[in-house]
Amino acid sequence: MKTLTKLAATTALGLWGGIASAADDMTLQLKWVTQAQFAGYYVALDKGFYGEEDLNVTIKPGGPDIAPTQVLAGGGADVTVEWMPAALSAREKGLPMVNIAQPFKSSGMMLTCRKDAGIASTDDFKGKTLGVWFFGNEFPFLSWMSQLGIPTEGGADGVTVLKQGFNVDPLLQGQAACVSTMTYNEYWQVIDAGLSPDDLVVFKYEDQGVATLEDGLYVLEDKLSDPAEVDKLTRFVRASMKGWKYAEENPDEAAEIVLDNDASGAQTEMHQKRMMGEIAKLTAGSNGSLDPADFQRTVDSLLAGGSDPVITKQPEGAWTHAITDAALN
């Protein structure tokens, strides 16, 4: 009986200890499929950085039919990776998204055009068909066209917008003079398909002065009024930025970690290593804290949308340094 009592007490103590030290669950929704664009989070998971912060993090890949803002709104994730134009648009429409960290300092978005379609400068866009991503990704493009004074309803003085799938087929098949690409992904799909850099002209949003912030970390505002949630988010951001800096310094290893986490098996080593090299250029210079000047540049670009701006007023409360200040200092 003494042995049984001792065993029961030991078991209870063990269970209590397990409960006391149980890691906090957290779910991150990615903006797109598993790839090096999100390497920092997979590195943080693989290297145990989240575990060191007493977090049990689940990373949910995105896809063509997944809108991160909707997942966040529906409670399917605690944190989501999203582009700021989509987040600010959602906030103005009533979904109180807040940027808590900004791992990406620069934009990787650009239009890639065929020279043989008669494109040499932005003046040549008129009368052409341009491929544009939607699901929130169209906002920077629409702001850019508005600033250029080019209508997006077609015609000789406007552009015809082709709702582009998440591929570069319209460019390859001659359906569009230009398509949306990222420096780290779709541009290389064009190259791999047989076109050379000499066949193309690219217009980087950064170079055009219309770049908007991409791949920030967002939560719903009510989480920031809960001290326990703030503590979890602080630990999450600290571990995530540790993952990002490790990925920058070890790009090939980071790409391998991404491949290990790709359940689809669709990614290739060459593509992921090349992507990670380009992604490291976009995260370079960021410690995770949002630069207010970058935020204002994004807002100014979105407000300059003419008769149909992405947002109609200066956002209030759309970002906070509370998490990064606690995580990084």
Protein Blocks (a to p, Z undefined) as FASTA:
>chain_A
ZZmmmmmmmmmmmmmmmmmmpccddddddfbdcdfklmmmmmmmmnommmmnopacdddd
ddfklcfklmmmnopafbdcddfklmmmmmmnopacddfbdfblbdcbdcdddfklopab
fklmgopacdddeehlmmmmmmmmmmnopafegpjkbccdddddfbfklmmnopafbdcd
dfklmmmmmmmnopafklpccddfklnopaccehiacddfklmmpmklmmmmmmmmmmmm
mmmmmmmmmmmlmmmmmmmmmmnomacfklmmmmmmmmmmmmgopahiacfklmmmmmmm
mmmnojmcfbfbdcehkacfklmmmmmZZ
